[in-house]
Amino acid sequence: MSDAVQARLDALRTRLDHHNHRYHVLDAPEVADAEYDALFDELLALEKEHPELIVPDSPSQRVGARPLAEFAAVTHEVAMLSLEKTAAPAELRDWANRCRTRLNDESLAFCCEPKIDGVAVALVYEDGRLALAATRGDGRTGEDITANVRTIPAVPLRLRGDGIPARFEVRGEIYIAKRDFAAFNERARERGERTLVNPRNGAAGSLRQLDPKITASRPLTIYCYSLGWVEGGWRPQTQTEALERMAAWGLRTNPEAGLAADLDACQAYIDDIACRREALAYDIDGVVVKVNALDQQQRLGAMTRKPRWAVAYKYPAQEAATRVLGVEFQVGRTGAITPVAKLEPVFVGGVTVSNATLHNMDEVARLGLRIGDRVMVRRAGDVIPQVVSVILEQSAIELPESCPACGSPVVRPEGEAVARCSAAPTRCPAQRKEGLRHFASRLAMDIEGLGEKLIDQLVENDLALAPADLYRLEAERLSELPRMGGKSAQNLLDAMQASKTTTLARFIYALGIREVGEATAQSLANHFGDLEHLRTATPEVLEAVPDVGPIVAERIAAYFGHPDNAKVVDELLAVGITWPAIEAVADSLPLAGQTWVLTGSLEQMPRSEAKRRLTDLGAKVAGSVSGKTAQVVAGPGAGSKLAKAEQLEVPVMDEAEFMDFLETQNAR
Ligand code: IVH
């Protein structure tokens, strides 16, 4: 019984393999589809009854593998190289001459093949069975796409015929034929599914599916074009012989491939294929010319990425990228209105194209085309140029490695969101400009008339490298700047002079120390009373200042510790920046150590002013009331904070009392 079942299974599989080969490899079916389907159904039924007799290379086992999580890496035993390109008869002749010279003038024959525009794969057969399929990847390492390639009917799961080497690798191009591509897209359009952009992308995308069922639904096929390596048994002598043997084993090879006895025959082949390019069933981008004798190939050897023994003769591209400038509507003989894209002129398919048909409004909608889009345009032979697809202009945004203003390395400390130029502020023009802007700004040194444009000019003319340079500007030099008359130059110098007398808080703020805003500058001034104490303070000492936490303390100490910054400060003092002495150092300020809370609205002064007055007196102003709050100032409309203060028995004063309090402090 079991023997009979096995025999029937064998017979069915052999017949199905045969018909599959006739249909998908030879393009010459012998039976109607229904007959093939009947055999296939019988096989499925029998295998269902006897699952223990299922083998991996049964025709039923092409699909069925579960989706992968990722593709495994495959190292190619022999690197998959790319090809040197030629595009003119003279270049081809130069290549052939170089080959002949290297081979001491031996005569050469060539094998010419269409260069299919698809995806390169390597298939490993072991004992005649497909064991591995891999992408080219970077040429050394590719991806294991065996499960996907098994679904391609033109790829035999087991080979036929004699003399099959024990292990060998076949290389070929997986592609989608033009008609299959058109039919697939037609059906996808009918069903409202996504269409493939072009046959090449379609093939590549189909092979990159993690679910082999999706690959199986795509009309992929293959042409095998060479043997990568061979272990055990027979070896070919020539490329044409390799093609013949591969075909005899059931692998699909291109019938257009052929021997060219000399260079003239190669050129004739190239010209012939060029004429027939449109009529071929698949997209090509040229012809591959290979030295036919494999021992000559071996002696010619390879450069790093390209063999010396083969060359690609490229035809003009049939697709190119350009931009849609507008759309015009043409009225035909029957009144039909056709949208035509007006393009930025582009060289494609051998001519310059500046119009392309959009067929109809359904096609415009399908493409999702908008005026101004970048598009791929295709012109093949005499066919009217077409817009094939819209190029989605999405590219990842990457942080530059070097500062766009000065070229210094960009750094982004771990855990920080902000990336920065690593140059010192005085050494990067952008930082310098921004630093000077900050220095001159209203809340800092308040230099009237020193605006952005002027600062740009000063930096660009190397008139101001550091803040102190501003105070060394001369009227004569200034008035040479565009839009700067003698009068405005003098006004500016007067404003500079006036700014020299400032406050310690403003001066600290003007330095532009990171994390030191106006309020912190004020606290620092209050606390230290003079610059020398601040400059020499350690982070621990700085942390004692209200509002200064460990990070800010580190920053301040680091700023003053840097020699570039020390120089900036010294120079500013040297040009005569001064401020009235602050007698009251932190601890002796009247409100030192106290936390105040402002709530409700104040009518006599803005809340920010009230806050500043309090901090000037040494208080810390907090947003919420706690047991540690020393005093609450409650204006009209005070709500929960006032209630909380009452509950915690924190002293509360109203605005009038607060104004009186400030007055008494002023009088001190
Ligand atoms: S032979 C050493 N023959 O073209 C390289 N390649 O640039 C030998 N291609 O992606 C390649 N048709 O997959 C060869 N008949 C053909 C080809 C062909 C297409 C592709 C190949 C690779 C590229 C090489």
Boltz pocket constraint, residues with backbone or C-beta under 6 A from the ligand:
constraints:
  - pocket:
      binder: B
      contacts: [[A, 80], [A, 81], [A, 82], [A, 83], [A, 113], [A, 114], [A, 115], [A, 116], [A, 117], [A, 118], [A, 119], [A, 120], [A, 121], [A, 172], [A, 173], [A, 225], [A, 226], [A, 288], [A, 307], [A, 310], [A, 312]]
      max_distance: 6.0
